[in-house]
């Protein structure tokens, strides 16, 4: 049995940039939608916010 390895050619700075970008996008989703005043956004994310403990009321 052979195992193939997938090697990443990303540098450390590229990995850090990707991690920071993903974290910023995630925070934007949680807080941007969580603090939105639009009813559609609020209703779309309501159950998700409650399941992770984010207060929305």
HTML snippet that shows the backbone in 3Dmol.js (N, CA, C, O; Angstrom):
<script src="https://3Dmol.org/build/3Dmol-min.js"></script>
<div id="view" style="width:600px;height:400px;position:relative"></div>
<script>
const pdb = `
ATOM      1  N   UNK A   1       0.845  -1.168   0.000  1.00  0.00           N
ATOM      2  CA  UNK A   1       0.000   0.000   0.000  1.00  0.00           C
ATOM      3  C   UNK A   1       0.895   1.238   0.000  1.00  0.00           C
ATOM      4  O   UNK A   1       1.843   1.337   0.779  1.00  0.00           O
ATOM      5  N   UNK A   2       0.580   2.166  -0.877  1.00  0.00           N
ATOM      6  CA  UNK A   2       1.366   3.399  -0.939  1.00  0.00           C
ATOM      7  C   UNK A   2       0.513   4.575  -0.480  1.00  0.00           C
ATOM      8  O   UNK A   2      -0.700   4.618  -0.686  1.00  0.00           O
ATOM      9  N   UNK A   3       1.168   5.489   0.123  1.00  0.00           N
ATOM     10  CA  UNK A   3       0.483   6.712   0.543  1.00  0.00           C
ATOM     11  C   UNK A   3       1.110   7.887  -0.171  1.00  0.00           C
ATOM     12  O   UNK A   3       2.331   8.049  -0.197  1.00  0.00           O
ATOM     13  N   UNK A   4       0.273   8.681  -0.734  1.00  0.00           N
ATOM     14  CA  UNK A   4       0.740   9.885  -1.405  1.00  0.00           C
ATOM     15  C   UNK A   4       0.636  11.055  -0.448  1.00  0.00           C
ATOM     16  O   UNK A   4      -0.355  11.208   0.266  1.00  0.00           O
ATOM     17  N   UNK A   5       1.650  11.861  -0.444  1.00  0.00           N
ATOM     18  CA  UNK A   5       1.644  13.051   0.402  1.00  0.00           C
ATOM     19  C   UNK A   5       1.357  14.266  -0.463  1.00  0.00           C
ATOM     20  O   UNK A   5       1.844  14.398  -1.585  1.00  0.00           O
ATOM     21  N   UNK A   6       0.570  15.122   0.089  1.00  0.00           N
ATOM     22  CA  UNK A   6       0.298  16.392  -0.584  1.00  0.00           C
ATOM     23  C   UNK A   6       1.133  17.446   0.123  1.00  0.00           C
ATOM     24  O   UNK A   6       0.935  17.724   1.306  1.00  0.00           O
ATOM     25  N   UNK A   7       2.054  18.020  -0.604  1.00  0.00           N
ATOM     26  CA  UNK A   7       2.909  19.027   0.021  1.00  0.00           C
ATOM     27  C   UNK A   7       2.388  20.413  -0.315  1.00  0.00           C
ATOM     28  O   UNK A   7       1.900  20.667  -1.417  1.00  0.00           O
ATOM     29  N   UNK A   8       2.501  21.283   0.641  1.00  0.00           N
ATOM     30  CA  UNK A   8       2.067  22.655   0.461  1.00  0.00           C
ATOM     31  C   UNK A   8       3.287  23.520   0.183  1.00  0.00           C
ATOM     32  O   UNK A   8       4.304  23.421   0.870  1.00  0.00           O
ATOM     33  N   UNK A   9       3.176  24.351  -0.812  1.00  0.00           N
ATOM     34  CA  UNK A   9       4.302  25.218  -1.143  1.00  0.00           C
ATOM     35  C   UNK A   9       4.081  26.635  -0.630  1.00  0.00           C
ATOM     36  O   UNK A   9       4.717  27.578  -1.101  1.00  0.00           O
ATOM     37  N   UNK A  10       3.175  26.783   0.337  1.00  0.00           N
ATOM     38  CA  UNK A  10       2.923  28.106   0.901  1.00  0.00           C
ATOM     39  C   UNK A  10       3.997  28.462   1.915  1.00  0.00           C
ATOM     40  O   UNK A  10       4.460  27.619   2.684  1.00  0.00           O
ATOM     41  N   UNK A  11       4.371  29.703   1.897  1.00  0.00           N
ATOM     42  CA  UNK A  11       5.330  30.170   2.895  1.00  0.00           C
ATOM     43  C   UNK A  11       4.595  30.439   4.205  1.00  0.00           C
ATOM     44  O   UNK A  11       3.365  30.464   4.248  1.00  0.00           O
ATOM     45  N   UNK A  12       5.359  30.637   5.255  1.00  0.00           N
ATOM     46  CA  UNK A  12       4.769  30.923   6.558  1.00  0.00           C
ATOM     47  C   UNK A  12       3.932  32.200   6.507  1.00  0.00           C
ATOM     48  O   UNK A  12       2.838  32.247   7.070  1.00  0.00           O
ATOM     49  N   UNK A  13       4.431  33.221   5.844  1.00  0.00           N
ATOM     50  CA  UNK A  13       3.687  34.482   5.777  1.00  0.00           C
ATOM     51  C   UNK A  13       2.380  34.321   4.999  1.00  0.00           C
ATOM     52  O   UNK A  13       1.384  34.965   5.329  1.00  0.00           O
ATOM     53  N   UNK A  14       2.372  33.476   3.979  1.00  0.00           N
ATOM     54  CA  UNK A  14       1.142  33.222   3.243  1.00  0.00           C
ATOM     55  C   UNK A  14       0.143  32.446   4.102  1.00  0.00           C
ATOM     56  O   UNK A  14      -1.060  32.696   4.029  1.00  0.00           O
ATOM     57  N   UNK A  15       0.624  31.521   4.903  1.00  0.00           N
ATOM     58  CA  UNK A  15      -0.257  30.779   5.803  1.00  0.00           C
ATOM     59  C   UNK A  15      -0.846  31.691   6.867  1.00  0.00           C
ATOM     60  O   UNK A  15      -2.029  31.588   7.191  1.00  0.00           O
ATOM     61  N   UNK A  16      -0.024  32.587   7.412  1.00  0.00           N
ATOM     62  CA  UNK A  16      -0.510  33.530   8.421  1.00  0.00           C
ATOM     63  C   UNK A  16      -1.547  34.459   7.796  1.00  0.00           C
ATOM     64  O   UNK A  16      -2.582  34.727   8.405  1.00  0.00           O
ATOM     65  N   UNK A  17      -1.283  34.947   6.603  1.00  0.00           N
ATOM     66  CA  UNK A  17      -2.231  35.831   5.917  1.00  0.00           C
ATOM     67  C   UNK A  17      -3.552  35.112   5.656  1.00  0.00           C
ATOM     68  O   UNK A  17      -4.619  35.704   5.819  1.00  0.00           O
ATOM     69  N   UNK A  18      -3.495  33.855   5.257  1.00  0.00           N
ATOM     70  CA  UNK A  18      -4.723  33.083   5.017  1.00  0.00           C
ATOM     71  C   UNK A  18      -5.485  32.872   6.318  1.00  0.00           C
ATOM     72  O   UNK A  18      -6.713  32.959   6.333  1.00  0.00           O
ATOM     73  N   UNK A  19      -4.782  32.599   7.401  1.00  0.00           N
ATOM     74  CA  UNK A  19      -5.430  32.417   8.692  1.00  0.00           C
ATOM     75  C   UNK A  19      -6.089  33.684   9.195  1.00  0.00           C
ATOM     76  O   UNK A  19      -7.209  33.650   9.704  1.00  0.00           O
ATOM     77  N   UNK A  20      -5.400  34.793   9.054  1.00  0.00           N
ATOM     78  CA  UNK A  20      -5.964  36.075   9.482  1.00  0.00           C
ATOM     79  C   UNK A  20      -7.172  36.432   8.621  1.00  0.00           C
ATOM     80  O   UNK A  20      -8.170  36.939   9.132  1.00  0.00           O
ATOM     81  N   UNK A  21      -7.087  36.174   7.337  1.00  0.00           N
ATOM     82  CA  UNK A  21      -8.220  36.454   6.446  1.00  0.00           C
ATOM     83  C   UNK A  21      -9.433  35.611   6.814  1.00  0.00           C
ATOM     84  O   UNK A  21     -10.557  36.114   6.842  1.00  0.00           O
ATOM     85  N   UNK A  22      -9.210  34.337   7.094  1.00  0.00           N
ATOM     86  CA  UNK A  22     -10.319  33.458   7.469  1.00  0.00           C
ATOM     87  C   UNK A  22     -10.931  33.896   8.789  1.00  0.00           C
ATOM     88  O   UNK A  22     -12.151  33.863   8.949  1.00  0.00           O
ATOM     89  N   UNK A  23     -10.095  34.305   9.736  1.00  0.00           N
ATOM     90  CA  UNK A  23     -10.601  34.758  11.026  1.00  0.00           C
ATOM     91  C   UNK A  23     -11.394  36.061  10.872  1.00  0.00           C
ATOM     92  O   UNK A  23     -12.447  36.219  11.490  1.00  0.00           O
ATOM     93  N   UNK A  24     -10.903  36.977  10.067  1.00  0.00           N
ATOM     94  CA  UNK A  24     -11.610  38.239   9.844  1.00  0.00           C
ATOM     95  C   UNK A  24     -12.952  37.997   9.162  1.00  0.00           C
ATOM     96  O   UNK A  24     -13.949  38.631   9.509  1.00  0.00           O
ATOM     97  N   UNK A  25     -12.983  37.093   8.205  1.00  0.00           N
ATOM     98  CA  UNK A  25     -14.237  36.769   7.519  1.00  0.00           C
ATOM     99  C   UNK A  25     -15.219  36.134   8.485  1.00  0.00           C
ATOM    100  O   UNK A  25     -16.407  36.455   8.458  1.00  0.00           O
ATOM    101  N   UNK A  26     -14.742  35.240   9.337  1.00  0.00           N
ATOM    102  CA  UNK A  26     -15.612  34.598  10.320  1.00  0.00           C
ATOM    103  C   UNK A  26     -16.171  35.603  11.309  1.00  0.00           C
ATOM    104  O   UNK A  26     -17.355  35.553  11.640  1.00  0.00           O
ATOM    105  N   UNK A  27     -15.330  36.517  11.788  1.00  0.00           N
ATOM    106  CA  UNK A  27     -15.812  37.553  12.706  1.00  0.00           C
ATOM    107  C   UNK A  27     -16.823  38.466  12.029  1.00  0.00           C
ATOM    108  O   UNK A  27     -17.803  38.880  12.649  1.00  0.00           O
ATOM    109  N   UNK A  28     -16.591  38.778  10.769  1.00  0.00           N
ATOM    110  CA  UNK A  28     -17.541  39.590  10.021  1.00  0.00           C
ATOM    111  C   UNK A  28     -18.886  38.880   9.918  1.00  0.00           C
ATOM    112  O   UNK A  28     -19.935  39.505  10.071  1.00  0.00           O
ATOM    113  N   UNK A  29     -18.855  37.584   9.662  1.00  0.00           N
ATOM    114  CA  UNK A  29     -20.109  36.844   9.570  1.00  0.00           C
ATOM    115  C   UNK A  29     -20.850  36.817  10.901  1.00  0.00           C
ATOM    116  O   UNK A  29     -22.052  37.078  10.952  1.00  0.00           O
ATOM    117  N   UNK A  30     -20.137  36.503  11.972  1.00  0.00           N
ATOM    118  CA  UNK A  30     -20.791  36.385  13.274  1.00  0.00           C
ATOM    119  C   UNK A  30     -21.303  37.740  13.753  1.00  0.00           C
ATOM    120  O   UNK A  30     -22.472  37.865  14.117  1.00  0.00           O
ATOM    121  N   UNK A  31     -20.446  38.750  13.756  1.00  0.00           N
ATOM    122  CA  UNK A  31     -20.845  40.032  14.308  1.00  0.00           C
ATOM    123  C   UNK A  31     -21.605  40.893  13.305  1.00  0.00           C
ATOM    124  O   UNK A  31     -22.508  41.636  13.690  1.00  0.00           O
ATOM    125  N   UNK A  32     -21.255  40.803  12.032  1.00  0.00           N
ATOM    126  CA  UNK A  32     -21.975  41.578  11.016  1.00  0.00           C
ATOM    127  C   UNK A  32     -23.420  41.157  10.910  1.00  0.00           C
ATOM    128  O   UNK A  32     -24.315  42.001  10.853  1.00  0.00           O
ATOM    129  N   UNK A  33     -23.656  39.873  10.882  1.00  0.00           N
ATOM    130  CA  UNK A  33     -25.021  39.371  10.823  1.00  0.00           C
ATOM    131  C   UNK A  33     -25.669  39.463  12.197  1.00  0.00           C
ATOM    132  O   UNK A  33     -26.863  39.741  12.307  1.00  0.00           O
ATOM    133  N   UNK A  34     -24.880  39.230  13.247  1.00  0.00           N
ATOM    134  CA  UNK A  34     -25.436  39.252  14.592  1.00  0.00           C
ATOM    135  C   UNK A  34     -25.931  40.625  15.013  1.00  0.00           C
ATOM    136  O   UNK A  34     -26.895  40.729  15.772  1.00  0.00           O
ATOM    137  N   UNK A  35     -25.298  41.657  14.543  1.00  0.00           N
ATOM    138  CA  UNK A  35     -25.687  43.009  14.930  1.00  0.00           C
ATOM    139  C   UNK A  35     -26.470  43.727  13.834  1.00  0.00           C
ATOM    140  O   UNK A  35     -26.737  44.924  13.942  1.00  0.00           O
ATOM    141  N   UNK A  36     -26.834  43.004  12.787  1.00  0.00           N
ATOM    142  CA  UNK A  36     -27.570  43.614  11.681  1.00  0.00           C
ATOM    143  C   UNK A  36     -28.994  43.945  12.107  1.00  0.00           C
ATOM    144  O   UNK A  36     -29.580  43.260  12.946  1.00  0.00           O
ATOM    145  N   UNK A  37     -29.528  44.980  11.531  1.00  0.00           N
ATOM    146  CA  UNK A  37     -30.891  45.376  11.847  1.00  0.00           C
ATOM    147  C   UNK A  37     -31.889  44.873  10.802  1.00  0.00           C
ATOM    148  O   UNK A  37     -33.097  44.979  11.010  1.00  0.00           O
ATOM    149  N   UNK A  38     -31.417  44.344   9.717  1.00  0.00           N
ATOM    150  CA  UNK A  38     -32.319  43.848   8.680  1.00  0.00           C
ATOM    151  C   UNK A  38     -33.009  42.583   9.165  1.00  0.00           C
ATOM    152  O   UNK A  38     -32.360  41.671   9.677  1.00  0.00           O
ATOM    153  N   UNK A  39     -34.307  42.531   9.005  1.00  0.00           N
ATOM    154  CA  UNK A  39     -35.081  41.375   9.475  1.00  0.00           C
ATOM    155  C   UNK A  39     -34.683  40.087   8.770  1.00  0.00           C
ATOM    156  O   UNK A  39     -34.643  39.026   9.392  1.00  0.00           O
ATOM    157  N   UNK A  40     -34.392  40.170   7.486  1.00  0.00           N
ATOM    158  CA  UNK A  40     -34.026  38.950   6.748  1.00  0.00           C
ATOM    159  C   UNK A  40     -32.714  38.369   7.270  1.00  0.00           C
ATOM    160  O   UNK A  40     -32.603  37.158   7.458  1.00  0.00           O
ATOM    161  N   UNK A  41     -31.726  39.222   7.501  1.00  0.00           N
ATOM    162  CA  UNK A  41     -30.453  38.736   8.028  1.00  0.00           C
ATOM    163  C   UNK A  41     -30.629  38.187   9.434  1.00  0.00           C
ATOM    164  O   UNK A  41     -30.068  37.149   9.782  1.00  0.00           O
ATOM    165  N   UNK A  42     -31.408  38.889  10.232  1.00  0.00           N
ATOM    166  CA  UNK A  42     -31.624  38.447  11.607  1.00  0.00           C
ATOM    167  C   UNK A  42     -32.311  37.089  11.635  1.00  0.00           C
ATOM    168  O   UNK A  42     -31.881  36.187  12.354  1.00  0.00           O
ATOM    169  N   UNK A  43     -33.362  36.944  10.865  1.00  0.00           N
ATOM    170  CA  UNK A  43     -34.096  35.676  10.860  1.00  0.00           C
ATOM    171  C   UNK A  43     -33.276  34.543  10.255  1.00  0.00           C
ATOM    172  O   UNK A  43     -33.406  33.393  10.675  1.00  0.00           O
ATOM    173  N   UNK A  44     -32.443  34.852   9.285  1.00  0.00           N
ATOM    174  CA  UNK A  44     -31.641  33.811   8.644  1.00  0.00           C
ATOM    175  C   UNK A  44     -30.591  33.245   9.588  1.00  0.00           C
ATOM    176  O   UNK A  44     -30.254  32.064   9.501  1.00  0.00           O
ATOM    177  N   UNK A  45     -30.073  34.067  10.481  1.00  0.00           N
ATOM    178  CA  UNK A  45     -29.002  33.627  11.365  1.00  0.00           C
ATOM    179  C   UNK A  45     -29.452  33.427  12.809  1.00  0.00           C
ATOM    180  O   UNK A  45     -28.623  33.171  13.683  1.00  0.00           O
ATOM    181  N   UNK A  46     -30.726  33.539  13.066  1.00  0.00           N
ATOM    182  CA  UNK A  46     -31.235  33.518  14.439  1.00  0.00           C
ATOM    183  C   UNK A  46     -30.868  32.240  15.199  1.00  0.00           C
ATOM    184  O   UNK A  46     -30.287  32.310  16.282  1.00  0.00           O
ATOM    185  N   UNK A  47     -31.198  31.097  14.646  1.00  0.00           N
ATOM    186  CA  UNK A  47     -30.933  29.834  15.337  1.00  0.00           C
ATOM    187  C   UNK A  47     -29.443  29.569  15.485  1.00  0.00           C
ATOM    188  O   UNK A  47     -29.005  29.030  16.501  1.00  0.00           O
ATOM    189  N   UNK A  48     -28.667  29.942  14.484  1.00  0.00           N
ATOM    190  CA  UNK A  48     -27.226  29.744  14.556  1.00  0.00           C
ATOM    191  C   UNK A  48     -26.629  30.565  15.683  1.00  0.00           C
ATOM    192  O   UNK A  48     -25.781  30.079  16.432  1.00  0.00           O
ATOM    193  N   UNK A  49     -27.065  31.795  15.804  1.00  0.00           N
ATOM    194  CA  UNK A  49     -26.539  32.649  16.868  1.00  0.00           C
ATOM    195  C   UNK A  49     -26.883  32.085  18.237  1.00  0.00           C
ATOM    196  O   UNK A  49     -26.043  32.074  19.136  1.00  0.00           O
ATOM    197  N   UNK A  50     -28.101  31.622  18.396  1.00  0.00           N
ATOM    198  CA  UNK A  50     -28.477  31.052  19.689  1.00  0.00           C
ATOM    199  C   UNK A  50     -27.700  29.774  19.993  1.00  0.00           C
ATOM    200  O   UNK A  50     -27.355  29.517  21.146  1.00  0.00           O
ATOM    201  N   UNK A  51     -27.424  28.977  18.971  1.00  0.00           N
ATOM    202  CA  UNK A  51     -26.716  27.712  19.213  1.00  0.00           C
ATOM    203  C   UNK A  51     -25.266  27.935  19.639  1.00  0.00           C
ATOM    204  O   UNK A  51     -24.694  27.092  20.330  1.00  0.00           O
ATOM    205  N   UNK A  52     -24.656  29.063  19.237  1.00  0.00           N
ATOM    206  CA  UNK A  52     -23.286  29.339  19.671  1.00  0.00           C
ATOM    207  C   UNK A  52     -23.241  30.291  20.863  1.00  0.00           C
ATOM    208  O   UNK A  52     -22.163  30.672  21.318  1.00  0.00           O
ATOM    209  N   UNK A  53     -24.417  30.675  21.368  1.00  0.00           N
ATOM    210  CA  UNK A  53     -24.476  31.504  22.549  1.00  0.00           C
ATOM    211  C   UNK A  53     -24.345  33.002  22.298  1.00  0.00           C
ATOM    212  O   UNK A  53     -24.081  33.757  23.233  1.00  0.00           O
ATOM    213  N   UNK A  54     -24.521  33.440  21.083  1.00  0.00           N
ATOM    214  CA  UNK A  54     -24.424  34.860  20.748  1.00  0.00           C
ATOM    215  C   UNK A  54     -25.780  35.512  21.015  1.00  0.00           C
ATOM    216  O   UNK A  54     -26.773  35.128  20.398  1.00  0.00           O
ATOM    217  N   UNK A  55     -25.842  36.481  21.915  1.00  0.00           N
ATOM    218  CA  UNK A  55     -27.137  37.098  22.200  1.00  0.00           C
ATOM    219  C   UNK A  55     -27.606  37.987  21.050  1.00  0.00           C
ATOM    220  O   UNK A  55     -26.826  38.752  20.483  1.00  0.00           O
ATOM    221  N   UNK A  56     -28.836  37.880  20.730  1.00  0.00           N
ATOM    222  CA  UNK A  56     -29.354  38.708  19.634  1.00  0.00           C
ATOM    223  C   UNK A  56     -30.627  39.433  20.035  1.00  0.00           C
ATOM    224  O   UNK A  56     -31.258  40.069  19.191  1.00  0.00           O
ATOM    225  N   UNK A  57     -31.010  39.357  21.271  1.00  0.00           N
ATOM    226  CA  UNK A  57     -32.218  40.084  21.727  1.00  0.00           C
ATOM    227  C   UNK A  57     -31.822  41.081  22.779  1.00  0.00           C
ATOM    228  O   UNK A  57     -32.674  41.799  23.301  1.00  0.00           O
TER     229      UNK A  57
END
`;
const viewer = $3Dmol.createViewer("view");
viewer.addModel(pdb, "pdb");
viewer.setStyle({}, {cartoon: {color: "spectrum"}});
viewer.zoomTo();
viewer.render();
</script>
